[in-house]
Amino acid sequence: MNRIILALLGLLMVSCTGKQPELVRNQIQGGALGTSYSLIYLTHESQNFQKEIDSVFTAVNGSLSTYIPTSDISKINRGDTTVVVDAMFSDVFQLSKQVFQSTHGYFDPTVGVLVNAWGFGPGTQIAMDSTRVDSLLDYVGFDKVILTKDNTLKKESGPIYLDFNAIAKGYTIDRLARLMDTKGIENYLLEVGGELVAKGDNRIKEKPWVVGIDDPQMGDTRQLKKTLFLKDRAMASSGNYRKFRVDSLTGKRYVHTINPKTGFTKNSNTLAATVIADNCAKADAYATAFMAMDLDDALKLLTSMRDLEAYIIYLDEQGDTQEFMTPGFEKRVVKR
C-alpha cells in the first residue's frame, strides 16, 4: 500500500510541476565478436547492464561463432549431427533462408567453405584454381542444408561449412535491443562494429539519433560520406572500406568479394552498400548480398522490396563515383 501511495505522489508531483525527471546518458563500450561496440541508452537514473550485455555476446558466440571450436556451429561444421541448436541459431537460419531465396542465392551461408579456402575465414587457406573451385562448389548452396523439426541440422554433404558471420553481428544487435526493451528502455542507440539499431530519440539533446556512414574511398583516413537520422530502425553496411584492387590496364578500383555462384572473387564496381530495415540481422544480410550481386540486379531487387531502404556507392563505366539512394533513405539524410 505504501508503495502505491508513493508512486501516486510521484505522478502528482510530475503533473503539478509539468517536468519529467532528468534523463541520464548511459554508455557502455568494449570489444566483442572481433570488433568494438558502443551502447548508449537513456534512463531516469544511472544503470549499468554490463553483465547482461556480456551474457548476450557469450550466448551468440556459443551458438554461432565459427572462431570458437566449442560453439554449436563449429561442432556442426565438423560433422556432429547430434547438436540440437538453440533459438538463436534457428532465428538466424530461418532469416538466412529467406534472404537466400529472395537474392537468388547471392546471400549464402554455405559459402564458408570458399571463404576458408580463399584465406578469409578461420579455416585453412589452400591454393585455388578453376578445378579446385569447381570441386568446392559442390558444397555450396543453402538449399543443401535442412533444419529439422527436432532442431538438428541435416547437410546434403559432410564438407558443407556454415558461416553466419555476414548476419550474426546484426542479429547480436537485435538481441541487445531486445534486452533494452525488456528493461523498459525507450531511447537507445546500439552499435557493434558499425552496425546500428536506434530506438526513440536522443531525448537529452531533444534531437533524433544521428548516425554516420564511412566514405569507402578515403583509404586509411576515416571520413563520413553521409550522416542521417535514424529512429526505430536498424542499419548495416558492407563494403571494402579500406582496400581496393586497382586494374593494371584501366586504372579502375574494384573491391573483392566471393561470388557464391562462381566460387571466385568477383570484380565489382559496387564499393559499399548500406541498408536500413526493421531489424539489423536483415539489414546485415542484404548489405552483404548487394556487394555480391551485380549492381543492376541489386537495384532491381530494391525496387521490389518496400521494407528496405538502401544507399549504394559505385563506380560507373568511366570510373567515376556515383550514388544510388532509395527515396526513403534520402529522406533521412542530414542536409548540409
C-alpha positions as CSV (number, residue, x, y, z in Angstrom):
1,M,0.0,0.0,0.0
2,N,2.8,2.4,0.9
3,R,4.5,1.8,-2.5
4,I,1.3,2.6,-4.3
5,I,0.9,5.8,-2.3
6,L,4.5,6.9,-3.1
7,A,4.0,6.1,-6.7
8,L,0.8,8.2,-6.9
9,L,2.6,11.1,-5.1
10,G,5.4,10.9,-7.6
11,L,3.0,11.1,-10.5
12,L,1.2,14.0,-8.8
13,M,4.5,15.9,-8.4
14,V,5.3,15.4,-12.1
15,S,1.8,16.6,-13.2
16,C,1.9,19.6,-10.9
17,T,5.4,20.8,-12.0
18,G,5.0,19.8,-15.6
19,K,8.5,18.5,-15.7
20,Q,9.7,14.9,-16.3
21,P,12.7,13.5,-14.3
22,E,16.1,14.3,-15.8
23,L,17.4,11.6,-18.2
24,V,20.8,10.0,-17.7
25,R,23.0,9.1,-20.7
26,N,24.5,5.6,-20.1
27,Q,27.2,4.4,-22.4
28,I,28.9,1.0,-22.3
29,Q,31.9,0.3,-24.6
30,G,34.1,-2.7,-25.2
31,G,35.1,-5.4,-27.6
32,A,33.3,-8.5,-28.8
33,L,32.8,-10.5,-31.9
34,G,36.2,-9.5,-33.1
35,T,35.2,-5.8,-33.2
36,S,34.2,-2.9,-30.9
37,Y,30.8,-1.9,-29.6
38,S,29.2,1.2,-28.1
39,L,25.8,1.0,-26.5
40,I,24.0,4.3,-25.5
41,Y,20.8,4.2,-23.6
42,L,18.8,6.8,-21.7
43,T,17.3,6.2,-18.3
44,H,16.0,8.2,-15.4
45,E,18.9,7.1,-13.2
46,S,22.3,5.6,-14.0
47,Q,22.0,1.9,-14.8
48,N,24.8,-0.5,-15.8
49,F,23.8,-3.6,-17.8
50,Q,27.3,-4.8,-18.5
51,K,26.6,-8.3,-17.0
52,E,23.5,-8.8,-19.2
53,I,25.3,-7.4,-22.2
54,D,28.2,-9.8,-21.8
55,S,25.7,-12.6,-21.5
56,V,24.3,-11.8,-24.9
57,F,27.7,-11.8,-26.5
58,T,28.6,-15.1,-24.8
59,A,25.3,-16.8,-25.9
60,V,25.7,-15.7,-29.5
61,N,29.3,-16.8,-29.6
62,G,28.4,-20.2,-28.1
63,S,25.8,-20.7,-30.8
64,L,27.1,-19.0,-34.0
65,S,30.8,-18.3,-33.9
66,T,33.0,-20.2,-36.3
67,Y,36.0,-19.0,-34.4
68,I,35.1,-20.8,-31.2
69,P,35.7,-24.6,-31.6
70,T,33.2,-25.5,-28.9
71,S,30.3,-23.5,-30.5
72,D,27.3,-25.3,-31.9
73,I,28.1,-24.1,-35.5
74,S,31.7,-25.3,-35.2
75,K,30.5,-28.7,-34.0
76,I,28.1,-28.9,-36.9
77,N,30.8,-27.9,-39.3
78,R,32.9,-30.8,-38.0
79,G,30.1,-33.2,-38.8
80,D,28.4,-33.6,-35.4
81,T,24.8,-34.5,-36.3
82,T,23.6,-34.7,-32.7
83,V,23.8,-31.0,-32.0
84,V,20.4,-29.5,-31.1
85,V,20.5,-25.9,-32.0
86,D,19.1,-23.1,-29.8
87,A,16.5,-20.4,-30.7
88,M,19.2,-18.0,-31.8
89,F,20.6,-20.5,-34.3
90,S,17.1,-21.2,-35.6
91,D,16.3,-17.5,-35.9
92,V,19.4,-16.8,-38.0
93,F,18.9,-20.0,-40.1
94,Q,15.3,-19.1,-41.0
95,L,16.1,-15.5,-41.9
96,S,19.2,-16.6,-43.9
97,K,16.9,-19.0,-45.8
98,Q,14.6,-16.1,-46.6
99,V,17.4,-13.8,-47.8
100,F,19.0,-16.7,-49.8
101,Q,15.8,-17.2,-51.7
102,S,15.0,-13.5,-52.3
103,T,18.5,-12.8,-53.5
104,H,18.5,-15.9,-55.7
105,G,21.4,-17.4,-53.8
106,Y,23.7,-14.4,-53.6
107,F,23.4,-14.5,-49.8
108,D,24.6,-17.9,-49.0
109,P,26.0,-19.0,-45.5
110,T,27.4,-22.2,-47.1
111,V,29.9,-20.0,-48.9
112,G,32.0,-20.6,-45.8
113,V,33.9,-23.4,-47.5
114,L,35.1,-20.9,-50.1
115,V,35.7,-18.2,-47.5
116,N,38.1,-20.6,-45.8
117,A,39.8,-21.8,-49.0
118,W,40.5,-18.2,-50.2
119,G,42.0,-17.4,-46.8
120,F,39.3,-15.1,-45.4
121,G,38.0,-17.4,-42.6
122,P,39.1,-19.5,-39.6
123,G,39.8,-22.5,-41.8
124,T,42.9,-23.4,-43.8
125,Q,43.7,-21.5,-46.9
126,I,44.5,-23.6,-50.0
127,A,45.9,-23.0,-53.5
128,M,42.9,-22.2,-55.7
129,D,42.4,-22.8,-59.3
130,S,39.4,-23.5,-61.5
131,T,39.4,-27.2,-60.8
132,R,39.6,-26.7,-57.0
133,V,36.9,-24.0,-57.2
134,D,34.6,-26.3,-59.1
135,S,35.0,-29.1,-56.6
136,L,34.3,-26.8,-53.7
137,L,31.1,-25.5,-55.4
138,D,29.6,-29.0,-54.8
139,Y,29.4,-28.0,-51.1
140,V,27.9,-24.5,-51.7
141,G,24.1,-24.0,-51.7
142,F,22.0,-23.2,-48.7
143,D,19.2,-25.3,-50.1
144,K,21.5,-28.3,-49.3
145,V,21.0,-27.8,-45.6
146,I,17.8,-28.5,-43.6
147,L,16.8,-27.5,-40.1
148,T,14.8,-30.5,-38.9
149,K,11.7,-30.3,-36.7
150,D,14.0,-31.6,-33.9
151,N,16.3,-28.6,-34.3
152,T,19.2,-30.6,-35.7
153,L,21.0,-29.8,-38.9
154,K,20.9,-32.2,-41.9
155,K,23.5,-31.5,-44.5
156,E,23.5,-32.9,-48.0
157,S,27.3,-33.4,-47.8
158,G,29.6,-33.6,-44.9
159,P,32.1,-30.9,-46.0
160,I,29.3,-28.3,-46.2
161,Y,30.5,-25.4,-44.0
162,L,28.1,-23.0,-42.5
163,D,29.2,-19.4,-41.9
164,F,26.7,-16.9,-40.5
165,N,29.3,-14.1,-39.9
166,A,27.5,-11.9,-42.5
167,I,24.3,-11.9,-40.4
168,A,25.4,-12.8,-36.9
169,K,26.6,-9.3,-35.9
170,G,23.4,-7.7,-37.0
171,Y,21.4,-10.4,-35.1
172,T,23.5,-9.8,-32.0
173,I,22.5,-6.1,-32.0
174,D,18.9,-7.2,-32.3
175,R,19.3,-9.3,-29.2
176,L,20.9,-6.4,-27.4
177,A,17.9,-4.2,-28.5
178,R,15.6,-6.9,-27.1
179,L,17.5,-6.7,-23.8
180,M,16.9,-2.9,-23.7
181,D,13.2,-3.4,-24.4
182,T,12.8,-5.8,-21.6
183,K,14.5,-3.3,-19.3
184,G,11.9,-0.7,-20.3
185,I,14.4,1.5,-22.1
186,E,12.6,3.7,-24.7
187,N,15.5,5.6,-26.2
188,Y,18.8,4.0,-27.2
189,L,21.5,3.8,-29.9
190,L,23.3,0.5,-30.1
191,E,26.4,0.0,-32.3
192,V,28.5,-3.1,-32.9
193,G,31.3,-2.9,-35.5
194,G,29.4,-0.1,-37.4
195,E,26.0,-1.9,-37.4
196,L,23.3,0.0,-35.6
197,V,19.9,-0.1,-34.0
198,A,18.2,3.1,-32.9
199,K,15.0,3.5,-30.9
200,G,13.3,6.6,-29.9
201,D,15.3,9.9,-29.8
202,N,18.3,11.4,-28.1
203,R,16.0,12.9,-25.6
204,I,18.8,14.6,-23.6
205,K,19.5,16.8,-26.7
206,E,15.9,16.8,-27.8
207,K,17.0,15.6,-31.2
208,P,16.8,12.4,-33.3
209,W,19.7,10.0,-33.2
210,V,22.2,11.0,-35.8
211,V,24.5,8.3,-37.3
212,G,27.2,8.3,-40.0
213,I,28.3,6.2,-43.0
214,D,32.1,6.0,-43.8
215,D,33.4,7.1,-47.1
216,P,34.8,3.9,-48.7
217,Q,37.3,5.8,-50.8
218,M,39.2,7.5,-48.1
219,G,41.7,4.7,-47.5
220,D,43.1,4.7,-44.0
221,T,41.7,8.1,-43.3
222,R,38.2,7.9,-41.8
223,Q,35.7,10.4,-43.1
224,L,31.9,10.3,-43.1
225,K,30.2,10.1,-46.5
226,K,26.7,10.8,-45.2
227,T,25.0,11.5,-41.9
228,L,21.4,10.6,-41.3
229,F,18.6,10.5,-38.8
230,L,17.7,7.0,-37.5
231,K,14.7,6.2,-35.4
232,D,13.1,2.8,-34.6
233,R,15.1,1.2,-37.4
234,A,18.3,-0.7,-37.9
235,M,21.2,0.0,-40.3
236,A,24.1,-2.1,-41.6
237,S,26.8,-1.5,-44.1
238,S,29.0,-3.8,-46.2
239,G,31.9,-3.0,-48.4
240,N,35.7,-2.8,-48.8
241,Y,36.2,0.4,-46.7
242,R,40.0,0.4,-46.7
243,K,41.3,-1.7,-49.6
244,F,40.8,-1.6,-53.3
245,R,42.1,-3.7,-56.2
246,V,43.4,-1.5,-59.0
247,D,43.1,-2.8,-62.5
248,S,46.5,-2.5,-64.1
249,L,45.1,-1.9,-67.5
250,T,42.2,0.5,-66.8
251,G,43.3,2.0,-63.5
252,K,39.8,1.4,-62.1
253,R,39.4,0.5,-58.5
254,Y,37.4,-2.6,-57.5
255,V,36.5,-4.4,-54.3
256,H,37.0,-8.1,-53.9
257,T,34.1,-10.3,-52.8
258,I,33.4,-14.0,-53.2
259,N,30.6,-14.8,-55.7
260,P,28.8,-17.9,-54.4
261,K,27.6,-18.6,-57.9
262,T,31.1,-18.9,-59.4
263,G,33.2,-19.6,-56.4
264,F,35.7,-16.9,-57.4
265,T,36.4,-13.5,-56.0
266,K,34.4,-11.1,-58.1
267,N,35.4,-7.7,-59.6
268,S,32.6,-5.4,-58.6
269,N,32.0,-1.7,-59.3
270,T,30.0,-1.6,-56.1
271,L,32.1,0.0,-53.4
272,A,29.7,0.0,-50.4
273,A,26.1,-0.8,-49.6
274,T,24.2,0.5,-46.6
275,V,20.7,-1.0,-45.8
276,I,18.1,0.2,-43.4
277,A,15.5,-2.4,-42.2
278,D,13.2,-3.2,-39.3
279,N,15.9,-5.4,-37.8
280,C,19.7,-5.4,-38.0
281,A,20.1,-9.1,-39.0
282,K,18.0,-8.4,-42.1
283,A,19.9,-5.2,-42.9
284,D,23.3,-7.0,-42.4
285,A,22.3,-9.9,-44.7
286,Y,21.0,-7.7,-47.5
287,A,24.0,-5.3,-47.4
288,T,26.3,-8.4,-47.8
289,A,24.1,-9.7,-50.7
290,F,24.2,-6.4,-52.5
291,M,28.0,-6.5,-52.5
292,A,28.0,-9.9,-54.2
293,M,25.3,-9.1,-56.7
294,D,25.6,-7.2,-60.0
295,L,24.6,-3.6,-59.4
296,D,21.6,-3.8,-61.8
297,D,20.3,-6.9,-60.0
298,A,20.7,-5.2,-56.6
299,L,18.8,-2.1,-57.8
300,K,16.1,-4.3,-59.3
301,L,15.6,-6.2,-56.1
302,L,15.4,-3.0,-54.1
303,T,12.5,-1.7,-56.2
304,S,10.5,-4.8,-55.3
305,M,11.2,-4.7,-51.5
306,R,9.3,-2.0,-49.8
307,D,10.6,-2.9,-46.3
308,L,14.2,-2.0,-47.2
309,E,15.9,1.4,-47.7
310,A,19.4,1.5,-49.2
311,Y,22.3,3.6,-50.2
312,I,24.8,2.2,-52.7
313,I,28.1,3.8,-53.7
314,Y,29.5,2.5,-57.0
315,L,31.8,3.3,-60.0
316,D,30.3,4.0,-63.4
317,E,31.8,2.8,-66.7
318,Q,34.1,5.8,-66.7
319,G,35.4,5.0,-63.2
320,D,33.6,8.0,-61.7
321,T,31.9,7.6,-58.3
322,Q,28.1,7.5,-58.3
323,E,25.4,7.1,-55.7
324,F,22.0,5.5,-55.5
325,M,19.5,6.1,-52.7
326,T,16.0,4.9,-52.3
327,P,13.5,7.7,-51.6
328,G,13.1,6.6,-48.0
329,F,16.8,6.6,-47.4
330,E,17.2,10.0,-49.0
331,K,14.6,11.5,-46.6
332,R,16.8,10.5,-43.6
333,V,19.9,12.2,-44.9
334,V,21.0,15.3,-42.9
335,K,21.2,18.2,-45.3
336,R,24.4,20.2,-45.2
